[in-house]
Amino acid sequence: MIDNAAIAIQNGAPIALERIASINDNTLQSHYHAFYELFYLEEGKRSVVIDERSYDLEPGDFVIYPPYTMHRSFSAQGVSFSRIVLYFMPATIPPELRQALNAKVEPYELVLERDKHGILEQIEALITEQTKSGKFQADALQSRLKLLLISALRAEYKTPQPRSEPKMTAIIAYIQQHYFEPGLSLDELAARFFISKSYLCREFKRFTSLSFVAYLNKIRVLHAQRLFVESDKTITAISAEVGFGSLTHFERVFVQHTQSTPKRMCASMRLMRDHPDNTLRPGHYETAKAVLGL
């Protein structure tokens, strides 16, 4: 299914959202992006995988994914559902809100009916505002977004219990903690967790929808992108820090996962980091190149 809200964000909109009703619309591979995502389940049943944990959502539950959080969602075959997705760039909210959202990467299961009603009402107001045009629309969207996020953080909620996948959860958690080690391999994991290599390959693919190598490379590329923003280290240094044995291998894998070279993306991301009020997006390399003197 076409994600029009994501297309709008990629084309420069700082905030975009849409309501989608579907069936058998499953995200087979975990993915991440450079913006925030609020996923709100309106009707039906849906499961989400966040890093190494999976949760079942009920109507009214929602998740707020910070940038560069590995995630995917799926439903059982033939089960219909309706969701609202809200995407927003980090610069649209103040640092205090970003810090609070980044600290809770788990589903919100609201306890009180008034909170459930209030959150949905504010999401509906954002959808309505998005259809308007003219003076102050961008300001109104940003103000409504802040109010929605503050309400979500203030609400009384509990976190659904993750599904029980003890062995694979432990393995993926280990990968998340040791991704930067050049020698990390299927053989090491199979020996460490006392399972056969063939069983590990099969269960890993079932749980993540990716092969071990593809998942590990994706995690390494994700952390490289974080270091582009969080540090001023060279691309060569970042390549080694996230576990690649050579710069050439890093560049090849990076392009496969992002359709951009590390140099191009690093320049754009650092320009946006240092000039958060401009309207540049990661594709605007030529401007970044000139500003950074590359």
Beta strands, then each sheet from edge to edge (+ up, - down):
strand 1: 15-23
strand 2: 36-44
strand 3: 46-50
strand 4: 53-57
strand 5: 62-65
strand 6: 71-74
strand 7: 80-88
strand 8: 109-110
strand 9: 157-158
sheet 1: 1+ 7- 2+ 5-
sheet 2: 4+ 3- 6+
sheet 3: 8+ 9-
end
